Amino acid sequence: MGMRRMAWCGVLVCVVGAWAGEELKPAEVKSLGRALLCADYGAGKVCLVNKEGKIEWECKAPGAQDIWLLPNGNVLMTYTKGVKEVARDQKVVWEYKTAPANEVHACQPLPDGVVMIAESGPCRIIEVDREGKILKEVPLTTACKNTHGQMRGARKLANGNYLVGQYSDGVVREYDAAGKIVWEFKQKMAFGGIRLPNGNTLISTGDAHRVLEVDPKGAVVWEINENDLPGNPLRFTAGMQRLSNGNTVICNWGGHGHVGQQPQIVEVSPDKKVVAELFDNQQFKTISGVFIVDAEGDVTKCERLR
């Protein structure tokens, strides 16, 4: 971590905390215009942000990746070594800690307080109850021995299966409850997938600089590539959410050499127009997960398209 100074319009701007070799673009602060919850992986925090773009609540979470605003107002979040549910007074009301050699990058609230967890290391999906008992374990297939590269996004689907982005394996796979692969789409650096109501799958691709939607047969029906959005080159595409109006909200994670150089979150219409951006180098660093607060769907019933 270090400090750089940049002159901009005659004003000396002091930028603290920029990663070595990365220069922050002079900040033109923009709000997405939506209340949202975000995981700032680079800053190690989870934030609740209002429509004006101001942080109303935050919680420390090293390596924060996946977040959910629960019906009771608490926040469910991953951190590198586990998952925790945190109340607004910062009290941790539930937590699952993985083994020291493992990592956690995805979670999902299920009915009756059960939490789905994607656990890298053993490369498995587990469902854990409020007492910490593992109710279900689903072994996943991987050729990756490196814990950090095994998985990113994972979701339980309405049909009871699991959709998993297997980053190093370069594939998004759907597994049944026994761990059998029932569908897959090969994509370099697959970060995660969202199963849409029409049966298509929306996929983010990390450093492959791409977001795409594929049908059940694997045909690409919609995509955004690295330089398709003026002012928003896709860097590391991470967490996403598909809204009821058809727009797609994308986390454009700036790590790996692009911290602060473009908006951290962008909302894109079906015809690939940028309709809103969150760009704020003062409050945020590299956002990898987003949860739009006013979107439709019960979070415990696999209804949020994220």
C-alpha positions in Angstrom: 0.0 0.0 0.0 1.3 3.5 -0.7 0.7 7.1 -1.5 0.7 9.0 -4.8 0.1 12.6 -5.5 -1.5 13.8 -8.7 -2.0 17.4 -10.0 -5.4 18.0 -11.4 -6.6 21.4 -12.7 -3.9 23.0 -10.6 -5.1 21.3 -7.4 -2.9 18.8 -5.6 -4.9 15.8 -4.8 -3.5 13.5 -2.2 -4.5 9.9 -2.7 -3.9 7.5 0.2 -4.1 3.8 0.0 -3.7 3.3 -3.8 -2.2 -0.1 -4.6 1.4 0.0 -5.9 1.5 1.0 -9.5 -2.1 2.1 -9.7 -3.1 5.7 -10.0 -6.6 6.9 -9.1 -8.6 8.9 -11.6 -9.6 12.3 -10.2 -12.9 11.7 -8.6 -16.1 12.8 -10.2 -18.5 11.4 -7.6 -21.6 9.8 -9.1 -24.4 8.0 -7.3 -26.3 5.0 -8.8 -29.5 6.6 -7.7 -30.6 3.5 -6.0 -30.4 2.4 -2.4 -27.9 -0.5 -2.3 -25.8 -2.8 -0.2 -22.2 -3.4 -1.5 -19.2 -5.5 -0.7 -16.0 -3.4 -1.0 -13.4 -6.2 -1.3 -10.5 -3.9 -1.5 -11.4 -1.8 1.6 -12.6 -4.9 3.5 -16.0 -3.5 4.3 -19.7 -3.9 3.6 -21.8 -0.7 3.2 -25.4 0.2 3.1 -25.7 3.2 0.7 -28.7 5.5 0.2 -30.0 6.8 -3.2 -27.8 9.9 -2.9 -24.7 7.7 -2.6 -23.9 8.3 1.1 -22.9 5.4 3.4 -25.6 5.0 6.1 -24.1 1.9 7.7 -20.9 -0.1 7.3 -19.3 -3.2 8.8 -15.7 -4.5 8.6 -15.4 -7.7 6.5 -12.0 -8.6 5.2 -12.3 -9.9 1.7 -16.0 -9.1 1.5 -17.6 -10.6 -1.6 -21.2 -11.6 -1.2 -23.9 -9.7 0.7 -27.7 -9.9 1.4 -30.0 -7.6 3.2 -32.4 -9.8 5.2 -36.1 -9.2 5.9 -35.2 -8.5 9.6 -32.9 -5.7 8.6 -29.7 -7.6 9.3 -26.9 -8.1 6.8 -25.6 -11.5 5.7 -22.1 -11.3 4.3 -19.1 -13.4 3.4 -15.6 -12.6 4.5 -12.5 -14.6 3.5 -12.7 -17.0 6.3 -16.5 -17.4 6.8 -20.0 -16.0 6.8 -21.7 -13.8 9.4 -25.1 -12.2 10.0 -24.7 -8.7 11.5 -27.3 -6.6 13.1 -27.4 -2.8 12.6 -25.8 -2.3 16.0 -22.8 -4.3 14.8 -23.7 -7.4 16.9 -22.9 -10.7 15.1 -26.0 -12.8 15.6 -24.8 -15.8 13.6 -21.5 -16.9 12.1 -19.9 -19.8 10.3 -16.1 -19.9 10.4 -14.3 -22.1 7.9 -11.0 -23.9 8.5 -7.9 -21.6 8.3 -6.8 -23.1 5.0 -10.2 -22.6 3.3 -12.0 -19.6 1.9 -15.6 -18.4 1.4 -16.7 -16.2 -1.4 -20.5 -16.9 -1.7 -23.5 -17.4 0.6 -27.2 -17.3 0.3 -30.1 -17.1 2.9 -32.6 -19.9 2.7 -35.9 -20.5 4.5 -35.9 -21.1 8.3 -32.6 -19.2 8.8 -30.6 -21.8 7.0 -27.6 -20.4 5.0 -26.0 -21.9 1.9 -22.2 -21.5 1.8 -19.8 -22.1 -1.0 -16.6 -23.4 0.7 -13.3 -23.3 -1.3 -10.7 -25.8 -0.2 -12.9 -28.8 0.2 -14.8 -27.4 -2.9 -18.2 -28.0 -1.6 -21.6 -26.4 -1.1 -23.0 -26.7 2.4 -26.3 -25.7 4.1 -25.9 -24.7 7.7 -28.6 -24.1 10.3 -28.8 -21.6 13.1 -27.0 -23.9 15.5 -24.1 -24.4 13.1 -25.1 -27.9 12.1 -24.4 -28.9 8.4 -27.7 -30.1 7.1 -26.5 -30.8 3.6 -23.2 -31.2 1.8 -22.8 -31.2 -2.0 -19.3 -32.1 -3.3 -18.3 -30.2 -6.4 -16.0 -31.3 -9.3 -12.8 -29.3 -9.8 -9.3 -29.7 -11.3 -8.1 -26.7 -9.3 -6.0 -27.5 -6.2 -5.5 -23.8 -5.3 -8.1 -22.8 -2.7 -8.4 -19.2 -3.9 -9.1 -20.1 -7.5 -11.8 -22.7 -7.0 -15.0 -20.7 -6.7 -16.6 -17.3 -6.7 -20.3 -16.9 -7.2 -22.7 -19.7 -6.1 -26.5 -19.8 -5.9 -29.1 -22.3 -4.9 -31.8 -22.4 -7.6 -35.6 -22.7 -7.3 -35.3 -26.3 -8.6 -33.1 -27.2 -5.7 -29.9 -27.4 -7.8 -26.8 -25.1 -7.4 -25.2 -22.8 -10.0 -21.5 -22.3 -9.4 -18.9 -20.1 -11.0 -15.6 -22.1 -11.0 -13.0 -19.4 -11.8 -9.8 -21.5 -12.4 -11.7 -24.3 -14.1 -13.2 -21.8 -16.5 -16.8 -23.0 -16.3 -20.2 -22.2 -14.8 -21.8 -25.5 -13.7 -25.2 -26.5 -12.4 -25.1 -29.3 -9.9 -28.0 -31.4 -8.5 -28.3 -32.1 -4.8 -26.0 -35.2 -5.1 -23.2 -33.2 -6.8 -23.9 -34.4 -10.3 -23.2 -31.9 -13.1 -26.5 -31.4 -15.0 -25.5 -28.3 -17.1 -22.4 -26.3 -17.8 -21.1 -23.5 -19.9 -17.4 -23.1 -20.5 -16.1 -19.6 -20.0 -12.6 -18.4 -19.2 -12.4 -17.0 -15.7 -16.1 -17.7 -14.9 -17.0 -15.6 -11.8 -20.6 -16.5 -11.3 -24.0 -17.0 -12.8 -27.6 -16.0 -12.3 -30.4 -18.2 -13.5 -33.1 -16.0 -15.1 -36.9 -16.7 -15.2 -36.7 -17.6 -18.9 -34.2 -20.3 -18.2 -31.2 -18.3 -19.5 -28.1 -17.8 -17.4 -26.4 -14.4 -16.9 -22.6 -14.9 -16.4 -19.8 -12.6 -15.2 -16.3 -13.4 -16.2 -13.7 -11.7 -14.0 -10.6 -10.7 -15.9 -12.1 -12.0 -19.2 -13.8 -8.5 -19.3 -17.2 -9.7 -20.4 -20.8 -10.2 -19.3 -23.0 -12.5 -21.3 -26.4 -14.2 -21.2 -26.7 -17.7 -22.6 -29.7 -19.9 -23.3 -30.0 -23.5 -22.0 -28.3 -24.8 -25.1 -25.3 -22.5 -24.5 -26.0 -20.0 -27.3 -25.1 -16.4 -26.4 -28.2 -14.3 -26.7 -26.8 -11.0 -25.1 -23.4 -9.8 -24.2 -21.3 -6.8 -23.2 -17.6 -6.9 -24.1 -14.7 -4.9 -22.7 -15.1 -1.7 -24.7 -18.8 -1.7 -25.4 -19.7 0.9 -22.8 -18.2 4.4 -23.3 -16.4 5.5 -20.2 -16.8 2.1 -18.6 -14.3 -0.4 -19.9 -15.1 -3.8 -18.3 -12.2 -4.8 -16.1 -13.0 -7.6 -13.7 -16.7 -8.3 -13.9 -17.9 -9.6 -10.6 -21.2 -9.5 -8.8 -24.4 -8.6 -10.8 -28.1 -8.2 -10.5 -30.8 -8.3 -13.1 -33.7 -5.9 -12.4 -37.3 -6.2 -13.2 -37.0 -3.5 -15.9 -34.5 -5.7 -17.8 -31.5 -3.6 -16.8 -28.3 -5.3 -15.5 -26.3 -3.9 -12.6 -22.6 -4.9 -12.8 -19.8 -4.6 -10.4 -16.7 -3.5 -12.4 -14.1 -4.6 -9.9 -10.9 -2.4 -10.3 -8.3 -4.8 -8.8 -5.5 -6.2 -10.9 -4.3 -2.8 -12.1 -7.3 -0.6 -12.4 -8.2 0.8 -9.0 -10.1 4.0 -9.2 -10.0 4.4 -13.0 -13.7 3.9 -13.8 -17.1 3.6 -12.0 -17.2 0.8 -9.5 -20.8 -0.1 -10.4 -22.7 0.4 -13.6 -26.3 -0.1 -14.6 -26.9 -1.1 -18.2 -30.1 -1.3 -20.3 -30.9 -4.3 -22.6 -29.7 -2.2 -25.6 -26.4 -1.7 -23.8 -26.8 1.9 -22.8 -25.3 3.1 -19.5 -28.3 4.5 -17.4 -26.5 5.0 -14.1 -23.1 4.7 -12.4 -21.6 4.6 -9.0 -18.2 6.3 -9.1 -16.7 7.3 -5.7 -13.1 7.0 -5.0 -13.5 8.7 -1.6 -15.8 6.2 0.0 -15.1 3.0 -1.9 -12.2 1.1 -3.4 -13.0 -2.0 -5.3 -16.6 -3.2 -5.1 -17.2 -6.9 -5.9 -20.8 -7.4 -4.8 -24.0 -5.4 -5.0 -27.6 -5.9 -3.7 -30.2 -3.5 -4.9 -32.5 -2.8 -1.9 -35.8 -2.1 -3.7 -35.6 -4.9 -6.2 -38.4 -7.5 -6.2 -38.2 -11.0 -4.8 -38.0 -12.9 -1.5 -34.3 -13.3 -0.7 -34.9 -16.6 1.1 -36.8 -18.2 -1.8 -34.3 -17.8 -4.6 -36.2 -14.9 -6.1 -33.6 -12.2 -6.2 -31.8 -12.3 -9.6 -28.3 -11.8 -8.2 
